[in-house]
Amino acid sequence: MDHDLIIIGGGAGGLSAARAARWQGADVALISDGPLGGDCTFTGCVPSKTLIAAARDGLSFGEAMSRVAEAVERVAAGESSDVLRSEGVKVIEGRARLATHDTVVVLSRRITAPRIIIATGSSPQVPQIPGIETVEALTNEDVFSISDAPASLGVIGGGPSGCELAQAFAGLGVDVTLFEARQRLLAAEEPAASEIVARVLRSAGVDVRLGVGVERVEPVGHTEGDRGSVRLVTPDGAHQVERLLVAAGRVPNSAGMALEELGVKLDDRGFVKANDRLETSVRGVFAVGDVTGKLLFTHAADEMGRLAAGNALGKGLRGRFRTHWVPLTTFTTPEVARVGMIESEAAAHGGRVAELPLDEMDRAITDGATEGFIKLIAGPRPVTRNAFGGRVLGATIVAPRAGEMIHEAALAMRAGLFTGRLAQTAHAYPTWSYGIQKTAGQFFGDVEGRRARAAGT
């Protein structure tokens, strides 16, 4: 065999797998047909969060895009092929396909290893809307490279990316209209969180249209050298915008690798099926990150990469990937962060809910940022039941720093702590995290007029 482990894909999952394998002394080859760092570094998390911060800081559109380019360059510098090679990873440039369970072909070169990890990521999904192919629809892959601010922007999709970019572009002076076919934004989150995000987007000037699907897209005034504008036809009328941004989900990068020919099972959307140890239907072939469809987030891919490397090599970090332990954050203002269950899922598990509106939280009052809430969900443990507060089943936080606050609940879940530990632990006052302690205390009695209740009541 040429190597101990071959990794296909140089995004977050592939990089974390390669580094985890090197920590264990393995001979690793990483094959990538693009720059290392993948979507997150160049067209995802890094540019989008930079744009959000630039808009919040009051920068002009040009200044914001310059900051985006600088941030991408700085982050990418720590993930380059030269850096990985200096860490002992053999980086091979090119597109790979699987020949057998232990052989990968890059161009005409055959490379072998007893274990292979697929980490090829995903790409933006462009919905099958009549006429969309006739206009220049932006996605996350090119929206950060536009040089001039459009006068108006239509956004299709009310998930995390659509909400984040709608708010950011509105903050940069763009007239934004957001179309979401479902009846609320952020459909996977608590309904109260969706309501708050819709409200703050509208207050920022975004025209949020819920339950409104786009039926047809038409170019307007398109000539050679002039892209013109875009007309979106919906049940409530026609809407004309200068540019169109599609933020309607992701599709896996699983085509062209001969996976099904080898026996690697895919689901009906093309995502690679992998068990909770990240192994596919072919023994010795693992899959991590977006291409699995488990959780399409950078930090989830990072976690999967480290676990898959350990499971493949039989040493290092090993175990099962638990989706419910992974916290998620939507970086709107305020942020929406969640880990584990939402309340509608908790009733079937004997869940109890403690909730604290931010307008009853001292730090939110001092900062003048009272739009939001903290919600903790606890349930009975197998033996001790609800003693000491039971165990944490989930948490949702809507607050300016929700993405930082959520990790306390995530740690409690992963470590199997009693909910009471969150209430017992002294928190500095008046921090945002002090709200976690105040909320957890409701599982043990009245806290300033609030007490935990049964989920769904």
C-alpha positions in Angstrom: 0.0 0.0 0.0 1.2 3.5 -0.8 -0.4 5.1 2.3 -2.2 4.3 5.5 -5.1 6.6 4.7 -6.4 8.5 1.6 -8.6 11.5 2.0 -10.6 12.8 -1.0 -11.5 16.5 -0.5 -9.7 19.4 1.1 -12.5 21.2 3.0 -13.1 21.3 6.7 -13.8 17.5 7.0 -10.8 16.5 4.9 -8.4 18.8 6.7 -9.5 17.7 10.1 -9.2 14.1 9.1 -5.7 14.6 7.7 -4.4 16.4 10.7 -6.0 13.9 13.1 -4.4 11.0 11.2 -1.0 12.8 11.3 -1.3 13.2 15.0 -1.4 9.4 15.2 1.6 9.1 13.0 -0.2 7.8 10.0 1.0 8.2 6.4 -1.7 10.3 4.8 -2.5 11.4 1.3 -5.0 14.2 0.7 -6.4 14.6 -2.8 -8.2 17.8 -3.7 -9.3 19.3 -7.0 -9.5 22.8 -5.6 -7.7 25.0 -3.0 -7.6 23.6 0.5 -10.1 25.1 2.9 -13.0 24.4 0.6 -16.4 26.1 0.6 -16.1 27.4 4.2 -12.9 29.4 3.7 -13.6 30.8 0.2 -17.4 31.0 -0.3 -19.0 30.1 3.0 -18.4 30.9 6.7 -15.4 33.1 6.4 -16.7 35.6 3.8 -20.3 35.6 5.0 -19.4 36.3 8.6 -16.9 38.9 7.5 -19.6 40.6 5.4 -22.1 40.5 8.4 -19.5 42.1 10.6 -18.6 44.8 8.0 -22.3 45.7 7.6 -22.7 45.9 11.4 -19.6 48.1 11.6 -21.1 50.6 9.1 -18.6 50.0 6.2 -19.4 50.9 2.7 -20.1 48.2 0.2 -16.6 48.5 -1.3 -14.9 48.5 2.1 -17.0 45.5 3.1 -15.9 43.5 0.1 -12.3 44.5 0.6 -12.5 43.2 4.2 -14.0 40.0 2.9 -11.1 39.4 0.5 -8.6 40.2 3.2 -10.2 37.8 5.7 -10.4 35.0 3.1 -6.7 35.4 2.2 -5.6 35.4 5.9 -7.6 32.3 6.8 -6.6 30.4 3.6 -2.9 31.0 4.4 -3.1 28.7 7.3 -4.7 25.9 5.2 -2.6 25.9 2.1 -1.0 22.9 0.4 2.4 24.1 1.6 1.2 24.3 5.2 -0.3 20.8 5.0 2.8 19.4 3.4 4.9 21.0 6.2 2.7 19.0 8.7 3.6 15.8 6.9 0.5 15.4 4.7 1.1 14.3 1.1 -1.1 16.7 -0.9 -2.1 15.6 -4.4 -3.9 18.0 -6.7 -6.5 16.6 -9.1 -10.0 15.0 -9.3 -10.2 11.5 -7.8 -12.4 8.5 -8.4 -12.6 5.2 -6.6 -11.4 2.2 -8.5 -11.7 -0.3 -5.7 -12.2 -0.2 -1.9 -8.5 0.6 -1.5 -7.5 2.3 -4.8 -8.1 5.8 -5.9 -7.3 7.0 -9.4 -6.2 10.6 -10.0 -5.8 11.3 -13.8 -3.8 8.2 -14.8 -2.2 7.7 -11.4 -3.4 4.8 -9.1 -2.9 5.4 -5.3 -3.6 2.8 -2.7 -4.4 2.7 1.0 -6.4 0.2 3.2 -8.7 3.1 4.4 -10.3 5.9 2.4 -12.3 8.9 3.6 -14.6 10.8 1.2 -14.9 14.5 2.2 -15.9 16.1 -1.1 -18.5 18.6 0.4 -21.5 20.1 -1.3 -22.5 22.8 -3.8 -25.3 25.3 -3.8 -28.6 24.0 -5.0 -30.4 26.0 -7.7 -34.1 25.2 -7.6 -36.0 24.1 -10.6 -37.8 27.4 -11.2 -38.9 28.0 -14.8 -36.6 30.6 -16.4 -33.9 30.7 -13.7 -31.4 29.5 -16.3 -32.0 32.7 -18.3 -30.7 35.0 -15.6 -27.4 35.4 -13.8 -28.4 33.9 -10.4 -25.9 34.5 -7.7 -25.1 31.8 -5.1 -22.6 31.7 -2.2 -20.0 30.8 -4.7 -20.0 34.2 -6.5 -21.9 36.6 -4.3 -18.8 37.7 -2.4 -16.9 38.6 -5.6 -19.3 41.2 -6.9 -17.7 44.6 -7.0 -20.6 47.0 -7.1 -23.6 47.2 -4.7 -26.8 46.3 -6.5 -29.6 48.8 -6.0 -31.9 45.8 -5.1 -31.5 42.1 -4.4 -34.0 39.3 -4.4 -33.1 36.4 -2.1 -34.8 33.0 -2.6 -34.6 31.0 0.7 -35.3 31.8 4.3 -32.8 29.4 5.9 -29.7 30.5 7.8 -27.7 31.7 4.7 -30.7 33.5 3.2 -31.5 35.3 6.5 -27.8 36.2 7.2 -27.1 37.6 3.7 -30.4 39.4 3.5 -29.7 41.3 6.7 -26.1 42.0 5.7 -26.9 43.4 2.3 -29.7 45.5 3.8 -27.2 46.8 6.3 -25.0 47.8 3.3 -27.7 49.9 1.8 -29.3 47.4 -0.6 -33.0 47.1 -1.0 -33.6 43.4 -0.2 -36.7 41.2 -0.8 -36.6 37.7 0.7 -38.9 35.0 -0.6 -39.6 31.9 1.5 -42.2 29.3 0.3 -42.8 28.0 3.9 -44.8 30.0 6.4 -41.8 30.9 8.5 -38.1 31.6 8.4 -35.6 29.1 9.9 -38.1 26.3 9.8 -35.9 23.9 11.9 -35.7 26.4 14.8 -38.2 27.3 17.6 -41.2 29.1 16.1 -40.5 32.0 18.5 -37.0 32.3 17.1 -38.4 32.5 13.6 -40.8 35.2 14.6 -38.0 37.3 16.1 -35.7 37.0 13.0 -38.6 37.9 10.7 -39.3 40.9 12.8 -35.7 42.2 13.0 -35.2 41.6 9.3 -38.3 43.7 8.5 -37.1 46.4 10.9 -33.8 46.4 9.0 -35.7 47.2 5.8 -35.9 43.6 4.4 -39.2 42.9 2.6 -39.8 39.4 4.1 -42.4 37.5 2.1 -43.4 34.2 3.8 -45.5 31.5 2.2 -44.5 33.0 -1.2 -42.8 30.7 -3.6 -41.2 32.0 -6.8 -43.2 30.5 -9.8 -41.1 32.0 -12.6 -38.0 34.0 -13.3 -37.6 36.4 -16.3 -34.8 38.6 -17.5 -35.6 42.2 -18.0 -33.7 44.5 -20.4 -31.0 41.9 -21.0 -28.6 42.9 -23.9 -25.1 42.0 -24.8 -22.8 43.7 -22.2 -25.8 44.5 -19.9 -27.3 41.9 -17.6 -30.4 44.0 -17.1 -32.5 43.1 -14.1 -34.6 40.1 -13.0 -38.4 39.8 -12.6 -39.6 37.2 -10.1 -43.2 36.1 -10.6 -45.0 34.9 -7.4 -48.6 34.3 -6.4 -48.7 37.8 -4.9 -47.5 39.5 -8.0 -44.3 40.4 -9.9 -41.1 41.7 -8.3 -38.3 43.3 -10.2 -34.8 43.3 -8.7 -31.3 44.2 -10.0 -29.7 41.0 -8.8 -30.9 37.6 -7.6 -29.3 35.5 -4.9 -30.3 31.8 -4.5 -29.9 30.4 -0.9 -32.1 27.3 -1.2 -30.0 24.5 0.2 -27.1 22.3 -0.9 -26.5 19.3 -3.1 -23.7 16.7 -2.5 -20.5 16.6 -4.5 -20.8 12.8 -5.0 -21.0 12.5 -8.8 -18.2 11.4 -11.1 -16.4 9.4 -8.4 -17.7 5.9 -9.4 -19.2 5.5 -5.9 -22.3 3.5 -6.8 -20.2 1.3 -9.2 -18.1 0.4 -6.2 -21.1 -0.3 -4.0 -21.2 2.9 -1.9 -24.8 3.5 -1.2 -26.3 7.0 -1.8 -29.7 8.3 -0.7 -32.2 9.6 -3.2 -30.6 13.1 -3.3 -27.1 11.7 -3.8 -25.8 12.1 -0.3 -23.4 9.3 0.8 -25.0 7.0 3.4 -22.7 6.6 6.4 -23.4 5.1 9.8 -22.8 6.9 13.0 -19.1 5.8 12.9 -18.9 7.4 9.5 -18.3 4.2 7.6 -20.2 3.7 4.3 -21.7 0.5 2.9 -18.2 -0.5 1.6 -16.0 -1.7 4.4 -12.9 0.6 4.8 -14.5 3.5 3.0 -15.7 6.4 5.2 -17.5 9.6 4.5 -17.6 12.9 6.4 -19.0 16.4 6.1 -21.6 17.8 3.8 -21.4 14.9 1.4 -23.1 12.7 4.0 -26.0 15.1 4.5 -25.9 14.6 8.3 -25.2 18.2 9.3 -24.0 20.7 6.6 -21.9 22.9 8.9 -18.1 23.4 9.0 -17.7 22.4 12.7 -19.8 19.3 12.1 -17.5 18.3 9.3 -14.5 19.0 11.5 -15.9 16.7 14.2 -16.7 14.0 11.7 -13.3 14.2 10.1 -11.5 13.6 13.4 -13.8 10.7 14.3 -13.6 9.1 10.9 -9.8 9.2 11.0 -9.7 7.6 14.4 -12.3 5.0 13.5 -10.5 4.2 10.2 -7.0 3.9 11.8 -8.2 2.3 15.1 -6.5 4.9 17.2 -6.9 8.4 18.3 -10.4 10.0 18.7 -12.9 7.2 18.1 -16.6 6.7 18.5 -20.0 7.7 17.1 -21.0 11.0 15.6 -23.9 12.4 17.6 -25.7 15.0 15.6 -27.7 16.2 18.7 -24.5 17.2 20.5 -23.5 19.6 17.8 -24.5 23.2 18.3 -25.8 25.3 15.4 -25.8 29.1 15.0 -27.5 31.5 12.6 -25.5 34.7 12.6 -28.2 37.2 12.2 -28.5 40.1 14.7 -29.6 38.8 17.2 -28.0 35.4 16.7 -30.1 32.2 16.9 -28.2 29.2 18.5 -29.5 25.8 19.2 -28.3 22.4 20.4 -30.4 19.2 20.7 -34.2 19.3 20.7 -36.6 22.1 20.3 -39.7 22.1 22.5 -42.1 20.4 20.0 -39.8 17.4 20.0 -39.4 17.3 23.8 -42.9 16.3 25.0 -42.4 12.7 23.8 -39.3 12.5 26.0 -40.9 13.8 29.2 -39.3 17.1 28.6 -39.6 20.1 30.9 -38.9 23.7 29.7 -37.4 26.7 31.4 -37.5 30.0 29.6 -36.1 33.5 30.2 -37.0 36.5 27.9 -34.1 38.8 27.4 -36.2 41.8 28.6 -36.0 40.1 32.1 -32.2 39.7 31.9 -29.9 42.4 33.3 -27.2 42.2 30.7 -29.7 42.5 27.9 -31.2 45.5 29.6 -27.8 47.2 30.1 -26.9 46.7 26.5 -30.3 47.7 25.2 -30.7 44.4 23.3 -33.8 42.8 24.8 -35.1 41.1 21.6 -34.7 37.3 22.3 -34.9 34.6 24.9 -33.1 31.7 26.5 -34.8 28.3 26.5 -33.5 25.2 28.2 -35.1 21.7 27.8 -34.4 19.0 30.4 -35.7 15.4 30.6 -35.5 12.4 33.0 -32.4 10.4 33.3 -32.7 6.5 33.0 -32.3 5.9 36.8 -32.5 9.1 38.7 -35.3 10.5 36.6 -35.7 14.3 37.2 -33.5 14.3 40.4 -31.0 17.2 40.3 -32.9 18.6 37.3 -32.5 15.5 35.1 -30.4 15.8 31.9 -30.2 18.6 29.3 -32.1 17.6 26.1 -31.7 20.8 24.2 -31.4 24.6 24.3 -32.2 27.5 22.1 -30.9 31.0 22.6 -31.8 34.1 20.7 -29.4 36.9 21.7 -26.6 39.1 20.5 -24.0 36.5 21.7 -26.1 33.3 21.4 -23.4 31.5 19.4 -21.0 31.9 22.3 -23.6 31.1 25.0 -24.9 27.8 23.5 -21.7 25.9 24.2 -22.4 25.6 27.9 -25.5 23.6 27.2 -23.7 21.6 24.5 -21.0 20.7 27.0 -23.6 19.7 29.6 -25.2 17.4 27.0 -22.0 15.8 25.8 -20.6 15.3 29.4 -24.0 13.9 30.6 -24.2 16.5 33.4 -27.2 17.0 35.6 -29.1 20.1 34.6 -28.5 21.3 38.2 -24.8 21.8 37.4 -25.8 24.8 35.2 -27.7 26.3 38.1 -25.0 25.6 40.7 -22.1 27.0 38.7 -21.3 30.6 39.6 -21.6 32.9 36.6 -20.0 36.3 36.5 -22.5 39.1 36.7 -23.7 40.8 34.5 -22.6 38.6 31.7 -24.7 37.1 28.9 -24.0 33.6 30.2 -25.4 34.6 33.6 -28.8 34.1 31.9 -28.0 30.3 31.6 -27.7 30.0 35.4 -30.9 32.0 35.9 -32.8 29.9 33.5 -31.5 26.6 34.8 -32.6 27.6 38.3 -36.2 27.4 37.2 -36.0 23.6 37.3 -35.6 23.7 41.1 -38.1 26.4 42.0 -39.4 29.9 41.4 -36.9 32.3 40.0 -38.2 35.8 39.9 -41.7 34.6 39.1 -40.6 32.0 36.6 -40.7 28.2 37.0 -40.1 25.3 34.6 -43.1 23.8 32.9 -43.9 20.6 31.0 -43.0 20.8 27.3 -45.9 21.8 25.1 -47.9 23.5 27.9 
